[in-house]
Amino acid sequence: MSELTQDHVVEMMKDEKIVMMTSETSDGWLHSHPMAVQEVTDDADLWFFIGLQGEQADELRAASKANVAFTKMGSWLSVAGSVAFVNDREKINKLWNDQVEAWFDGGKDDPNLGLIRFVSASAQHWGQPGGKASALANIVKARVSGDRPSGTTATTEL
């Protein structure tokens, strides 16, 4: 991939369901939490459910800038953006599923249930050409030969 476009970013985002979201603590440290992507928009924005009474929610309320990291064999995507807490019953109903229910005992009416929209600002991609099998072969080949594996990097504003 020589040029990273918003469409490429959205396509890569839709391939992953579990990501790592990094936010800043009140004392300046960075914390990463696994998050389940509920929806990826055509604008490269992401929707998540979150527990409102937890450390991560407190951090995001205090400093809304965050980063979301996606990874699969031979491909890495880092997306910078900001988080907005959204109170939208219709959106909660639309995104609700059995996996979310396992985390919120009170279901859709759980007082701890929150909804956030991650608004993407920029993305950076590092990758091996040719997909997962090719990436693995390139990594093994580089390991045996002592050469660096081939790869590309690209950044785009969203």
C-alpha positions in Angstrom: 0.0 0.0 0.0 1.7 3.2 -1.1 -0.9 5.6 0.0 -3.1 5.2 3.1 -6.6 6.4 2.5 -9.7 6.7 4.8 -11.2 3.8 2.9 -8.1 1.6 3.6 -8.3 2.6 7.3 -12.0 1.7 7.5 -11.4 -1.6 5.8 -8.6 -2.5 8.2 -10.8 -1.4 11.2 -13.6 -3.6 10.1 -11.3 -6.7 10.2 -10.7 -6.5 13.9 -13.2 -6.8 16.8 -10.9 -6.4 19.8 -8.5 -3.5 20.0 -6.4 -1.8 22.6 -7.5 1.8 23.6 -4.9 3.9 25.3 -5.8 6.9 27.4 -3.9 9.2 29.8 -4.1 9.0 33.5 -4.4 12.1 35.7 -0.7 11.8 36.6 0.4 11.6 32.9 0.9 7.8 32.5 -0.6 5.9 29.6 -3.0 3.0 30.2 -4.3 0.6 27.6 -7.5 -1.4 27.9 -8.9 -4.0 25.6 -12.1 -2.9 23.9 -14.7 -4.6 21.7 -15.5 -2.6 18.6 -19.3 -2.4 18.2 -19.4 -0.4 15.0 -17.0 1.2 12.5 -18.4 4.1 10.5 -17.5 5.1 7.0 -15.8 8.2 8.5 -13.4 5.8 10.4 -15.1 6.5 13.7 -15.7 3.7 16.3 -18.4 2.9 18.7 -17.8 1.1 22.0 -19.7 0.3 25.2 -17.9 1.2 28.4 -18.4 0.8 32.1 -19.2 4.3 33.4 -17.9 3.6 36.9 -14.4 2.5 36.1 -10.9 3.8 35.8 -10.9 4.0 32.0 -14.2 6.1 31.9 -12.7 8.5 34.5 -9.6 8.9 32.4 -11.5 9.6 29.2 -13.8 12.1 30.9 -10.7 14.0 32.2 -8.7 13.8 28.9 -10.7 12.8 25.9 -7.7 12.2 23.6 -7.0 8.5 23.0 -5.4 6.0 20.7 -6.8 2.8 19.3 -4.4 0.1 18.2 -5.3 -2.7 15.7 -3.0 -5.6 15.0 -3.0 -8.9 13.0 -0.1 -10.9 11.6 2.1 -8.5 9.6 -0.1 -5.5 9.9 -0.5 -2.8 12.5 -2.8 0.3 12.6 -2.6 3.1 15.1 -5.5 5.6 15.2 -5.4 8.8 17.1 -8.6 10.6 18.1 -10.8 11.7 20.8 -13.7 10.1 22.8 -17.2 11.5 23.3 -19.6 10.0 25.8 -23.0 9.6 24.1 -26.4 9.2 25.7 -28.4 7.7 22.9 -31.0 4.9 23.8 -31.6 4.2 20.1 -27.9 3.6 19.4 -27.6 1.4 22.5 -30.5 -0.7 21.2 -28.9 -0.9 17.8 -25.5 -2.0 19.0 -26.6 -4.3 21.9 -25.6 -8.0 21.6 -25.1 -11.1 23.7 -21.4 -10.4 24.3 -22.1 -7.0 25.8 -24.8 -8.4 28.0 -22.2 -10.6 29.7 -20.5 -7.5 31.0 -23.5 -5.6 32.2 -25.8 -7.5 34.6 -28.6 -5.0 34.3 -28.7 -5.3 30.5 -29.5 -2.3 28.4 -30.8 -0.5 31.6 -27.6 -1.1 33.7 -26.7 2.2 35.3 -23.0 1.4 34.6 -23.6 1.0 30.9 -22.0 3.8 28.8 -21.6 4.4 25.1 -18.7 6.2 23.6 -17.8 7.3 20.1 -14.1 7.4 19.2 -13.7 10.2 16.6 -10.7 9.4 14.5 -8.2 12.2 13.6 -5.3 10.4 12.0 -4.0 6.9 11.3 -0.7 5.3 10.8 -0.2 1.9 9.2 2.7 -0.4 9.2 2.5 -3.6 7.2 3.9 -6.5 5.3 2.7 -6.7 1.6 0.6 -9.7 0.6 -1.5 -10.5 3.6 -1.1 -12.8 6.6 0.5 -15.8 4.9 3.0 -13.6 2.9 3.8 -11.6 6.0 4.6 -14.7 8.0 6.8 -16.0 5.2 8.6 -12.7 4.9 9.3 -12.6 8.7 10.6 -16.2 8.7 12.8 -15.5 5.5 14.2 -12.4 7.1 15.0 -14.3 10.3 16.9 -17.0 8.4 18.7 -14.6 6.1 19.4 -11.9 8.7 17.8 -9.3 6.4 15.1 -6.9 7.5 11.6 -8.0 6.5 10.0 -5.9 3.8 7.3 -3.6 4.8 5.6 -0.3 4.3 4.4 2.6 6.4 1.9 5.3 5.7 0.1 8.0 7.6 -3.1 9.9 6.8 -5.4 12.5 8.4 -9.0 11.4 8.8 
